[in-house]
């Protein structure tokens, strides 16, 4: 029988904020220990640090420039031949979505679905008054940070309810003679940054290590970082630094809550004797500034805090590799799972199979040496004088701020990483070259440094090659021409 497949996805989880990745605080102890039993990819990247483009990439194995889903407003434009859901259905799988969707797929496309978004339930059951009250509380936060513990207990929190949904599905699946595919998708630690006790006081603001890159470093990142600061200041004024401190504290508390619920889910697999026959992938769609450059949430460009994602695999018969430095991507999920299922990879897939890494095979280092990501829906960047932030709902006047707007999402920006070097370029010729071993916060731009001219030229050629390889092959040539994927 084919293995069961579980994808556990978080939303906006910065990869580096756990002890297993060098963070000072122990935010996710269970995930860290579980990761040692599988393969923990430290150089894993999203295709685009925005929810829907990244999720469509995960399902389709294609980059946003190929799927046409380059923003959260392009869901109907998804372009591909077959996606992961098509593949598992063709292979006889029972399917489920528990939690946040925000992809091109509808909940009804899954055999079982109990869903929510960031501000509460969609078709996720609300059987207790506390759950209904909690969902109402989330809406009052307007995607902001809560200054006090959530007034409702752990069992009202969405991750707890998502795992309860997943366990209900496991028990339903046990009554059918089919393998199952489960997408367990947490809407956290995405804002609104809120959490109940004991998590609210678990990582108090004064206990947090200061971000390595402060607000003073934002100017080194370009004008759009300064524009983001201007919007934050217009909302929070003199409280901006205090709000970021509390947001980071809540964010770390949310990580521990997720960790506890991930542990609860894995225990449910073990209690049902399912773990040994189940592929489990833990990842996020993208990261969060989490205080870096004096910012929270997401927005502009492709810094490591937004594009480097957690990605951990544990497969039946796989190796306990622990930390792995191979460069991998969210687009690699589909071809890897096709490889595991011994089923053809759909036409147009741009990712690569990670199965050789997961099973300890000898691989050519070059095959897993390069990471690539992109952002921007096209055209040129919108600027301050083009229209007001209020006109586009960026500052709706209710004390909230939408970090995804024409000023942060317009234009085109691309990045490539190989080894310690990373290059970012945009259509205006704003170019940044970083040595991540000496400058992990990406504030020392080496582009104009003559000592790095050879590195710059090599990285430019590498980026051009990656962009050409990511050019869409669909529709495929007719007749006697074939495409090598």
C-alpha positions as MATLAB code, in Angstrom:
seq = 'XXXXXXXXXXXXXXXXXXXXXXXXXXXXXXXXXXXXXXXXXXXXXXXXXXXXXXXXXXXXXXXXXXXXXXXXXXXXXXXXXXXXXXXXXXXXXXXXXXXXXXXXXXXXXXXXXXXXXXXXXXXXXXXXXXXXXXXXXXXXXXXXXXXXXXXXXXXXXXXXXXXXXXXXXXXXXXXXXXXXXXXXXXXXXXXXXXXXXXXXXXXXXXXXXXXXXXXXXXXXXXXXXXXXXXXXXXXXXXXXXXXXXXXXXXXXXXXXXXXXXXXXXXXXXXXXXXXXXXXXXXXXXXXXXXXXXXXXXXXXXXXXXXXXXXXXXXXXXXXXXXXXXXXXXXXXXXXXXXXXXXXXXXXXXXXXXXXXXXXXXXXXXXXXXXXXXXXXXXXXXXXXXXXXXXXXXXXXXXXXXXXXXXXXXXXXXXXXXXXXXXXXXXXXXXXXXXXXXXXXXXXXXXXXXXXXXXXXXXXXXXXXXXXXXXXXXXXXXXXXXXXXX';
ca = [
       0.000    0.000    0.000;
       1.220    3.524   -0.777;
       2.355    5.657    2.180;
       0.029    8.166    3.805;
       1.069   11.777    3.248;
       0.770   14.627    5.753;
       1.817   18.210    5.036;
       1.912   20.318    8.183;
       2.124   23.953    7.143;
       2.439   27.087    9.245;
       1.858   30.603    7.966;
       4.592   33.229    8.226;
       7.032   31.224   10.369;
      10.553   32.575   10.334;
      12.923   29.607   10.069;
      15.642   30.879   12.402;
      13.543   31.420   15.541;
      14.013   28.036   17.184;
      16.875   26.626   19.208;
      17.623   23.978   16.611;
      18.502   26.812   14.224;
      20.620   28.752   16.716;
      18.009   30.982   18.371;
      18.717   31.739   22.030;
      15.238   30.729   23.256;
      13.703   27.256   23.137;
      10.548   28.089   21.211;
       9.907   24.690   19.556;
      11.525   21.858   21.557;
       9.407   19.054   20.097;
       9.970   20.118   16.490;
      13.710   20.341   17.154;
      13.842   16.810   18.551;
      11.543   15.415   15.839;
      13.691   17.053   13.150;
      16.690   14.987   14.257;
      14.792   11.844   13.230;
      14.345   13.084    9.656;
      15.950   15.656    7.351;
      15.936   19.298    8.485;
      16.706   21.488    5.475;
      18.392   24.637    6.777;
      18.659   26.124    3.279;
      15.005   25.752    2.277;
      13.316   28.608    0.421;
       9.854   29.724   -0.486;
       9.128   30.599   -4.102;
       7.638   33.953   -3.069;
       7.225   35.419    0.465;
       3.466   35.860    0.027;
       0.794   33.371    1.098;
      -1.117   32.468   -2.032;
       1.791   32.502   -4.521;
       3.783   30.225   -2.210;
       0.899   27.811   -1.626;
       0.093   27.529   -5.317;
       3.793   26.834   -5.908;
       3.735   24.061   -3.313;
       0.775   22.359   -4.977;
       1.889   22.895   -8.589;
       5.686   22.587   -8.311;
       5.964   25.826  -10.293;
       7.247   29.321   -9.554;
       4.794   32.267   -9.411;
       6.022   33.708  -12.714;
       4.867   30.412  -14.279;
       1.653   29.887  -12.300;
       0.664   33.559  -12.866;
      -0.298   33.722   -9.177;
       2.104   36.514   -8.245;
      -0.035   38.094   -5.530;
      -2.836   37.212   -3.126;
      -5.276   38.637   -5.687;
      -4.540   36.215   -8.553;
      -6.139   32.966   -7.399;
      -8.264   32.511  -10.537;
      -5.156   32.770  -12.738;
      -3.432   29.578  -11.538;
      -1.816   27.914  -14.573;
      -0.529   24.324  -14.516;
      -1.336   20.869  -15.899;
      -1.841   18.781  -12.743;
      -1.174   19.630   -9.121;
      -0.540   17.621   -5.958;
      -4.224   17.084   -5.269;
      -4.709   15.709   -8.787;
      -1.744   13.364   -8.322;
      -2.858   11.877   -5.010;
      -6.438   11.480   -6.212;
      -5.244    9.583   -9.303;
      -3.326    7.338   -6.919;
      -6.431    6.503   -4.874;
      -5.888    8.755   -1.862;
      -8.525   10.008    0.564;
      -7.909   13.757    0.947;
      -8.372   16.298    3.742;
      -7.773   19.974    4.480;
      -7.757   21.014    8.140;
      -7.093   24.706    8.742;
      -6.147   27.584    6.471;
      -6.479   27.154    2.708;
      -5.526   30.329    0.771;
      -4.650   28.359   -2.348;
      -6.198   27.925   -5.798;
      -8.087   24.871   -4.509;
     -11.536   25.070   -2.944;
     -12.258   23.275    0.345;
     -14.837   21.199   -1.540;
     -12.025   19.737   -3.651;
     -11.013   17.701   -0.582;
     -12.977   14.701    0.700;
     -12.834   16.144    4.235;
     -12.515   19.837    5.058;
     -12.794   21.889    8.239;
     -11.308   25.293    7.520;
     -10.615   28.689    9.017;
      -8.824   31.879    8.142;
      -6.875   34.223   10.407;
      -9.923   35.728   12.101;
     -11.841   32.569   12.878;
     -13.791   29.638   11.463;
     -15.090   29.156    7.946;
     -16.470   25.614    8.073;
     -14.423   24.666   11.135;
     -16.961   23.469   13.713;
     -17.737   25.837   16.596;
     -19.383   23.483   19.087;
     -18.665   25.492   22.237;
     -19.533   29.078   23.103;
     -15.894   29.719   23.992;
     -14.884   28.965   20.407;
     -17.476   31.400   19.037;
     -16.368   34.079   21.500;
     -12.724   33.516   20.587;
     -13.461   33.933   16.877;
     -15.272   37.193   17.652;
     -12.263   38.305   19.720;
      -9.915   37.659   16.759;
     -11.942   39.990   14.567;
     -11.554   42.844   17.066;
      -7.764   42.657   16.701;
      -7.882   43.659   13.013;
      -4.672   41.695   12.324;
      -2.770   43.654   14.995;
      -1.025   42.612   18.216;
      -2.852   41.903   21.481;
      -1.437   43.655   24.552;
      -2.982   41.078   26.885;
      -3.380   37.293   26.933;
      -6.248   35.953   24.900;
      -9.230   35.809   27.310;
     -10.005   32.281   26.113;
      -8.202   29.040   26.815;
      -5.952   26.838   24.722;
      -8.787   24.676   23.380;
     -10.378   27.721   21.719;
      -7.183   28.526   19.814;
      -7.282   27.636   16.123;
      -4.222   25.301   16.093;
      -5.805   23.172   18.826;
      -9.049   22.979   16.859;
      -7.158   22.206   13.630;
      -5.450   19.216   15.248;
      -8.799   18.064   16.615;
     -10.119   18.193   13.035;
      -7.113   16.233   11.801;
      -7.658   13.537   14.441;
     -11.309   13.266   13.407;
     -10.125   12.724    9.848;
      -7.592   10.065   10.913;
     -10.371    8.122   12.591;
     -12.621    8.421    9.538;
      -9.797    7.361    7.233;
      -9.153    4.268    9.353;
     -12.543    2.937    8.269;
     -11.584    3.041    4.573;
      -9.085    0.859    2.766;
      -7.236    3.790    1.204;
      -4.066    5.765    1.867;
      -4.731    9.338    2.951;
      -3.394   12.784    2.112;
      -3.819   15.399    4.851;
      -2.966   19.088    4.628;
      -2.860   20.300    8.254;
      -2.525   24.032    7.761;
      -2.130   26.382   10.727;
      -2.955   30.078   10.197;
      -0.370   30.965   12.858;
       2.115   32.525   13.712;
       0.810   35.036   11.155;
      -0.682   38.179   12.706;
      -2.885   38.953   14.588;
      -0.189   38.263   17.139;
      -2.168   36.852   20.052;
      -1.912   33.866   22.338;
      -3.448   32.559   25.540;
      -1.693   31.757   28.784;
       0.704   30.130   29.551;
       2.189   31.107   26.187;
       1.647   34.864   26.539;
       4.154   35.137   29.391;
       6.474   32.352   28.233;
       8.837   34.644   26.293;
       8.397   38.163   27.762;
       9.676   41.067   25.646;
      12.605   41.750   27.966;
      13.821   38.135   27.584;
      14.102   38.290   23.795;
      17.484   38.801   22.150;
      17.532   42.064   20.243;
      17.241   41.745   16.457;
      20.678   41.743   14.895;
      19.593   44.396   12.380;
      17.813   47.368   13.911;
      15.658   50.158   12.577;
      18.800   52.151   11.834;
      19.765   49.514    9.263;
      16.566   49.907    7.231;
      18.050   52.713    5.129;
      20.748   50.304    3.929;
      17.997   48.110    2.485;
      16.468   50.765    0.249;
      13.698   53.336    0.092;
      10.836   50.866    0.318;
      11.934   49.777    3.808;
      11.794   53.436    4.869;
       8.334   53.719    3.324;
       7.207   50.734    5.422;
       8.518   52.459    8.547;
       6.602   55.590    7.653;
       3.345   53.629    7.509;
       4.044   51.845   10.797;
       4.771   55.180   12.460;
       1.564   56.709   11.118;
      -0.372   53.929   12.891;
       1.597   53.389   16.100;
       3.529   56.642   16.589;
       5.667   56.629   19.732;
       4.462   53.124   20.631;
       6.012   51.493   17.557;
       9.003   50.003   19.407;
       6.827   48.811   22.292;
       4.351   47.190   19.866;
       7.156   45.374   18.067;
       8.490   44.051   21.391;
       5.100   42.697   22.392;
       4.506   41.326   18.873;
       7.797   39.417   18.965;
       6.920   38.051   22.400;
       3.493   36.872   21.225;
       5.057   35.471   18.060;
       7.425   33.269   20.078;
       4.530   32.189   22.286;
       2.569   31.232   19.173;
       5.520   29.105   18.027;
       5.417   27.162   21.298;
       1.643   26.727   20.992;
       2.122   25.352   17.459;
       4.911   23.098   18.731;
       2.637   21.633   21.402;
      -0.105   21.006   18.848;
       2.292   19.460   16.359;
       3.407   17.125   19.159;
      -0.238   16.311   19.890;
      -0.785   15.423   16.241;
       2.329   13.217   15.997;
       1.253   11.445   19.175;
      -2.135   10.795   17.548;
      -0.361    9.190   14.572;
       1.683    7.028   16.935;
      -1.304    5.981   19.016;
      -2.982    4.768   15.823;
       0.194    3.013   14.612;
       0.268    5.263   11.524;
       3.589    7.080   11.795;
       5.697    4.252   10.360;
       3.593    4.302    7.169;
       3.269    8.075    6.811;
       5.317   10.737    5.047;
       5.284   13.875    7.209;
       6.525   17.211    5.899;
       6.668   20.265    8.181;
       7.139   23.638    6.478;
       5.927   27.227    6.237;
       4.844   29.283    3.247;
       7.188   32.192    4.116;
       8.728   34.054    7.048;
       8.263   37.239    9.085;
      10.583   40.187    9.707;
       9.990   39.412   13.404;
      11.655   42.668   14.468;
      14.482   42.709   11.918;
      15.070   46.206   10.509;
      12.515   47.459   13.063;
       9.644   45.735   11.215;
       7.064   42.986   11.704;
       5.037   40.928    9.241;
       6.266   40.959    5.602;
       6.305   43.306    2.641;
       9.249   44.232    0.470;
      12.058   42.351   -1.203;
      13.585   38.948   -0.491;
      15.539   39.071    2.806;
      16.420   35.768    4.477;
      13.943   36.368    7.295;
      11.125   36.227    4.712;
      12.344   33.662    2.162;
      14.215   31.078    4.255;
      11.560   28.676    5.539;
      11.493   25.680    7.863;
      11.250   22.441    5.873;
      11.608   19.083    7.594;
      10.888   15.678    6.040;
      10.409   12.321    7.713;
       9.573    9.398    5.417;
       9.144    5.650    5.920;
      12.543    4.064    5.406;
      14.277    7.438    5.220;
      17.529    8.415    6.877;
      17.859   10.341   10.129;
      19.966   13.034    8.527;
      19.283   15.849   10.989;
      20.464   19.211    9.661;
      21.046   19.336    5.901;
      22.564   22.297    4.020;
      21.299   21.366    0.543;
      19.485   24.214   -1.212;
      15.839   23.204   -1.670;
      12.526   24.908   -2.417;
       8.832   24.720   -1.706;
       8.391   23.803   -5.399;
      10.269   20.547   -4.709;
       7.409   18.979   -2.726;
       5.373   17.795   -5.698;
       8.203   16.079   -7.635;
       9.491   14.485   -4.423;
       6.090   13.041   -3.577;
       5.675   11.845   -7.172;
       9.028   10.079   -6.821;
       7.896    8.468   -3.570;
       4.662    7.298   -5.196;
       6.487    6.148   -8.342;
       4.095    8.174  -10.441;
       4.916   10.536  -13.353;
       5.735   14.153  -12.585;
       3.147   16.452  -14.230;
       4.234   18.482  -17.248;
       5.490   21.960  -16.391;
       6.816   21.141  -12.914;
       9.937   23.203  -12.187;
      11.005   21.636   -8.876;
      13.316   18.683   -8.321;
      12.946   15.495   -6.306;
      14.544   15.476   -2.862;
      14.226   11.712   -2.489;
      17.967   11.070   -2.995;
      18.699   13.380   -0.060;
      16.012   11.829    2.128;
      17.254    8.287    1.541;
      20.976    8.988    1.871;
      21.934    8.405   -1.759;
      25.084    9.895   -3.241;
      24.188   13.057   -5.152;
      26.033   15.551   -7.272;
      26.550   18.626   -5.035;
      25.717   20.901   -7.978;
      22.185   19.460   -8.124;
      21.287   21.000   -4.746;
      23.568   24.037   -4.665;
      21.326   26.928   -5.690;
      18.287   28.614   -4.152;
      16.052   30.978   -6.109;
      13.024   33.109   -5.221;
      10.972   35.911   -6.721;
       8.486   38.574   -5.698;
       6.410   41.243   -7.413;
       3.316   41.207   -9.598;
       4.893   43.208  -12.437;
       5.265   46.685  -13.843;
       7.262   49.311  -11.966;
       7.157   50.158   -8.279;
       4.323   52.374   -7.074;
       5.628   55.437   -5.283;
       4.392   57.905   -2.690;
       2.960   60.410   -5.166;
       1.110   57.899   -7.310;
      -1.824   57.591   -4.904;
      -2.340   57.744   -1.167;
      -2.079   54.639    1.037;
      -5.632   55.343    2.170;
      -6.884   55.077   -1.429;
      -5.750   51.469   -1.633;
      -6.892   50.414    1.839;
      -3.323   50.252    3.113;
      -4.276   52.518    6.034;
      -8.039   52.020    6.463;
      -8.237   54.423    9.424;
      -9.205   51.833   12.045;
      -5.756   51.569   13.614;
      -4.627   48.758   11.308;
      -2.086   48.555    8.487;
      -2.062   46.246    5.461;
       1.557   45.362    4.659;
       0.591   43.862    1.265;
      -0.318   46.727   -1.055;
       0.736   48.292   -4.387;
       3.810   49.894   -2.812;
       5.206   46.633   -1.402;
       3.990   44.124   -4.001;
       4.474   45.909   -7.338;
       7.480   45.601   -9.628;
       9.748   42.578  -10.055;
      12.542   41.364   -7.774;
      14.621   38.175   -7.985;
      17.244   36.528   -5.776;
      19.698   33.667   -6.022;
      21.849   32.070   -3.350;
      24.765   29.701   -3.683;
      26.930   28.838   -0.694;
      27.464   31.933    1.426;
      26.703   34.442   -1.322;
      23.340   35.904   -2.187;
      22.370   38.284   -4.977;
      19.142   40.298   -5.204;
      18.233   42.404   -8.264;
      15.143   44.264   -9.398;
      13.929   45.776  -12.662;
      15.255   49.230  -11.698;
      18.803   47.982  -11.268;
      18.801   48.096   -7.479;
      21.361   45.391   -6.822;
      22.505   43.834   -3.561;
      25.283   41.293   -3.022;
      25.726   39.787    0.437;
      28.146   37.415    2.110;
      25.761   35.644    4.469;
      28.568   34.040    6.483;
      29.858   37.473    7.559;
      26.588   39.406    7.241;
      23.551   37.153    7.893;
      21.300   40.216    8.359;
      22.115   41.502    4.844;
      23.032   45.083    5.669;
      26.510   45.287    4.063;
      25.977   45.536    0.309;
      29.088   44.342   -1.560;
      27.824   45.197   -5.040;
      30.221   48.138   -5.531;
      33.136   46.516   -3.677;
      35.874   45.778   -6.231;
      37.186   42.984   -4.015;
      33.995   41.077   -4.818;
      33.803   41.866   -8.532;
      34.458   38.252   -9.579;
      31.796   36.999   -7.137;
      29.345   39.604   -8.415;
      29.865   38.565  -12.037;
      29.508   34.886  -11.201;
      26.322   35.477   -9.210;
      24.834   37.589  -12.019;
      25.425   34.761  -14.489;
      23.914   32.330  -12.020;
      20.786   34.463  -11.581;
      20.342   34.848  -15.349;
      20.633   31.088  -15.747;
      18.088   30.441  -13.008;
      15.625   32.924  -14.477;
      15.956   31.298  -17.895;
      15.433   27.835  -16.430;
      12.316   29.094  -14.634;
      10.836   30.373  -17.896;
       7.606   28.432  -18.328;
       7.616   25.475  -20.749;
       3.804   25.388  -20.924;
       2.168   24.820  -23.304;
       4.560   22.051  -24.325;
       5.872   21.958  -27.922;
       3.735   19.928  -30.320;
       4.945   16.963  -32.329;
       8.529   15.678  -32.185;
       9.981   18.148  -29.658;
      10.378   17.100  -26.044;
      11.220   19.102  -22.928;
      13.739   17.881  -20.339;
      12.504   18.702  -16.845;
];
